[in-house]
Amino acid sequence: MKPSFACSACGFRFRADARYVGRSVRCPNSACGRPVLLRPAVEQAAAAIRAPAAVGASAAPPVAVRRSAVAAQGRVLSGRSRWWLSVLTVAAICSLSLVFFQGSQLWLSAGSLQAATSETATGNSSPAAPQSPPLTPEQQEQQRLSEAQAALEKTRIDRLEQQVLPYLKQYCFECHGEESQEAGIVVHDLRGPDDFLADFRRWERVYRMINSGVMPPADHTALPAPEQQQSVARILHAELYEFDCRIVRSPGRSTLRRLNRAEYNNTIRDLFGLQITPADKFPQDDVGEGFDNIGDVLNVPPLLMEKYLDAAEEVAGTVVDLRDFSKGIVLTFAADALTNGGEKPTVDDRGYAWLSTNGRLLAKVTVPADGRYVVQVDLTATQAGDDFARAALVVDGQAVHEAEVPGLRREQQFEQTVELTAGEHEIAGEFLNDFYDPEAPERRRDRNLGIRKIIITGPEGGGADLWHETHRRFVTSRPREGSSVQQAADGVLRPIMRRAFRRPVTDEEVQRYVTLVERTMAEQSETYDYGVYVALQAVLVSPDFLFRVEADPPADAADRALNSFEVASRLSYFLWSSMPDEELLQLAETGRLLDGDVLRQQARRMLRDPKSEALSRNFAAQWLNLRNLADVRPNPEVYPDFDDALRKSMARETELLFASIVQEDRSIEEFLSADYSFVNERLARHYGLTGVQGEDFVRVSLAGTQRTGVLTHASILTLTSNPGRTSPVKRGKWILENILAEVPPPAPAGVPALEEAGSAAEGMSLREKMELHRRDAACAVCHRILDPLGLGFENFDGVGRWRDEDAGKVVDASGELPGGDRFAGPGELLGILRGRKDRFFQAFTEKMLVYSLGRGLEYYDRCTVEEALRQLKSGGNRFSVVVEAIVTSDAFLRRAGRRELSSGSGSGG
C-alpha cells in the first residue's frame, strides 16, 4: 500500500509512491492546490518526540516534507549526514513506542526513555510507565513504508556520491568546473539530488550529452567505460524524468504576451472587417523555442511603440469616415470602375475606356439625398468622316444632354446639372454616331469615343452625409435631440471595446474613452466623428488590446483557473492567430465555455473554419522551418531552373498538406505517410508529374512515385540542402529534431568542415567524403546518428528532384541506423521512421503544446504530453485529438503564480 499524506493547509488526505517522499507537490484537492512537502515517517516521528503527545491520541499520518533533511539543506551528503539520518531513525523507533501513552502530556527524549526502562528492569520502586497499545495493521504498514522511504532516499544519495559525482569530477570538471565553463555549462556545484530539478534545463543538457556519448569528447585524456557512462545516464534520466504526474504538477506560467505581427493583422481584420495589414510595418518578431509567439521574447522596443501609434492612426482613419460633407460629396468613377453591357472595358495606358461602336459606359451611383447634382464626364475621341463624335449623358436610361467631341485625342470635359433623388442611379456616357471608312487614311478611318472618368458632386448646398460602409457599421449612434454626446459615444465605443479587449468592459473603463470624445469636441472644436476617431486610436494602443492579459493567482495560491474569457483568447489565438469570434465570446459570457464537452466542440468547430489556415501559415511554417525557405539561394549554375515561383509553390504544397490534415481531421501519421499531395503546373513539372495545368493547386495521387509525406516534399529537401549540393547532415539533423523529438548536440569546437576534411580526395562521392570526415573520433559520435538519416534521402537532389546518379555515379542511399535497422533507399527509411511513429507523435505534440502556451516546456509539462499521447492513441491519431487534449489540460486552463516548482519537487528515484 502506498504511504498516506495530508495537506497541512486543507487537511485533504492522499497517497503517493514511497519514492516521492521528500518532494514538494501541489495538494491534489482542486480547491486548495497549495504546496505540500511529503515528509518521511522518520522525521515525523522525531517531531513527535519533540512535541507533547495528547493522552490517548493515535499517531498522526505523515504530512509532506522534503525527502530528507539533507536534501532540504542542499549539501552533498557525507558521513555526518548519514549519522544524522541514523539519529532520526532511532528517534522514530522510540516515538512509535511512546506516542500512545495514556495520561497527561509528557515531554520525552531518547535519554529519559532509556532511564525509565532501566529502572523498571532493576525493580526500582518508582511507578511503572504506562504500556503503549500494539500498533494497528495500518500503522505497521506505515512503519514499513517509512523504512523503505528512508532506504530509497539513501539509495539516491549513494548513487549521487558513488557514481555521479566521481564521474563528473573525473570526466567533466576540467572543462565545466570552477575554472572553466565551456559552452556555459557548469557541473561542479551539484550538491544533492534535488538540484537536478532545481536547474532542470542545465542538467537535461548534461544528460543528453552523456547519454549520446558526445561528452566527454573523444580526445579527452581519459574516457569512461561504456557501461559506466550508460549507468550515469540512467541515473540522470531517473532524476530528471521519472516522477508521478498525479503528484508533481504545475500548469506553468507564460510571460505576458503581446500580439505578434500575424496576430495583430488578423485581429484588425476580424475586429473591423478590414483587409489591411498595418503590422507589416512593425519590426520582425523575435523567435524563441522555434516560434514567434513566445512571451519571453516578445519585447516592446521603442520603435515598436511608434509603429503602434502609426497603426492605430491608420486603422482608426479607415474605420471612421472623416470627410467633410458640408459642401456635398464628390463621387469619382474611373474608367476601370465602369461597365459596358455588364462587362469591364479594356483601359489603355492613359486611363481611357474606348467605345468602338455605339454603346454606353455606365456607373452605378448611390446619392445621399434629394437635390441638384453636377455630373462631369472626362472624354476624348478619334476623328473619321466629316462629323465630330457625339456623346450623350444618360441618367437612369434617359439622355439628359448631348455634346460634340472633336476628334483631337485631347481630354475634354462637359458638365450637366441634374435632379436626383436619394438612392441608387445609373449614370452613363453614351457614344451615338459610330463611323468607319476602310478606304480613308489610317488616322481618319475609325471614329471612336473614349471615357476616362465620371464625377458626381452634390447635392447643391451640401448637408448630406454619405459615410462609407465601415463607418456606418461602427458609428451606430450620434448626438441628437434626447441623446447626449456621452450617450452616443458610449453606444459606439462599448461594443468595440468588448471585442477589442476580448472581455466585458466596465462603465468606468468606457467612461475614460467617452471623455476623450467630449474633450476633443470641446477643447479642439472638432466634430463628433473626429472625437470617435481619437478615442478609437486610444483603444488600439491600450495594453488590453495589444497584450493578452491574464491575471495572476492570489498571493496565497499556487495557481488559478483561467476565467472563460482568458480561455477564449487562448483558444482563438492558438487555432486562428486572432481574436475570439462572437460565438466564443457569448459562450464565455455564460460560462459554458469552461465545460469540457463545450470546449472540445468549439475546438472542432474552429478547426473546420477557414481561419484555421493560420495554423498552416504560423504553426506549420515554423515547426517545419518553411519560413527559412525564403532565404535559401540554390546555386543557379547547379540548379538553373530554380526560381521564386518554384520556391513559393514548394512552400504552398506543404502548407496545403497540413491544412488538409487539419480540416479533414486526418491522422497526424499522414505527415509521414501521405500518398497524396497538392501541386500546380510549375511544381508538377519539377516532380515529373503530368496532367496538371495552371497556377491553381490540385490534389494528386503519389502512387507509383518515390514520394511519401512531407519528408519528400521539395520544400523540406531544399531548405535542408547547401547551395550547390545536398547536405545529409542538415537533413539528418532536421529529421532528428522535427520527427524524432531529439536534440542533437552541437559540433565540438575545432572540428573541420566536411569540405576541408575531404579536400585531399578529389573525385570522391559525398558519401565517401563523409566517411573520411567520420574518421575524426570527435565527429563520429554525432555523425553516426545524423548521417544515415540524411544519406537515406540522397536520391533527392538539392532542390528535391529525384535522381538515380550523381556526378556520373549511382546514388547509394543505403544505411544503418543506431540500433541496427538497415535500409536500401528512401522508401525503406521512410518505413523505418513510420515504425517509430510514437516518437514522431511526441515531437509533434511537444511542438504544438509550446505553440499553444507561448512558452518553452518545463519538466512537469511531460505529464500533459503523456496524457495527450494517451488520448491520441485511443482517438485514431487524429489531429483534433491532439488539440482537444491540449485545450482541456491544466497547462492550458490554469496559470501558476511562479515559473518553477520548488527545488524539492518532482524527480523520482
Secondary structure, DSSP 8 states (H G I E B T S, - for coil): ---EEE-TTT--EEE--GGGTB-EEE-S-TTT--EEE---HHHHHHHHHHS---TT------B--BS-HHHHHT----HHHHHHHHHHHHHHHHHHHHTT--SS-----HHHHHHHHHHHHTT-SS----------HHHHHHHHHHHHHHHHHHHHHHHIIIIIHHHHHHHTHHHHSSS-BGGG---TT--STTHHHHTHHHHHHHHHHHHHT-SS-TTSSS---HHHHHHHHHHHHHHHH---TTTS--------EE--HHHHHHHHHHHH-----GGGGS-----BTTBS--GGG----HHHHHHHHHHHHHHHHHHS-----TT-EEEEEEGGG-BBTTB---B-TTS-EEESSSEEEEEEEEESSSEEEEEEEEEEEB--SSS-EEEEEEETTEEEEEEEE-SBS--EEEEEEEEE-SEEEEEEEEE---EE-TTS-GGGSEE-EEEEEEEEEE-TT-------HHHHHH-----BTTB-HHHHHHHHHHHHHHHHTTS---HHHHHHHHHHHHHHHHHH---HHHHHHHHHHHHHTSHHHHEE------TT-SEEE--HHHHHHHHHHHHTSS---HHHHHHHHHTGGGSHHHHHHHHHHHHHSGGGHHIIIIIIHHHTTGGGGGG----TTT-TT--HHHHHHHHHHHHHHHHHHHHTT-BTTHHHH-SEEEE-HHHHHHHT--S--SSS-EEEE-TTSS--SGGGSHHHHHHTS-SSS--HHHHHHHHHHHTS--------TT---HHHHTTT-TT--HHHHHHHHTTSHHHHHHHHHHHHHHHTTTTB-TTS-B-SEETTEE----EE-TTS-EESSHHHHHHHHHHTHHHHHHHHHHHHHHHHHTS---GGGHHHHHHHHHHHHHTTTBHHHHHHHHHTSHHHHEEESSSS--TTSS---
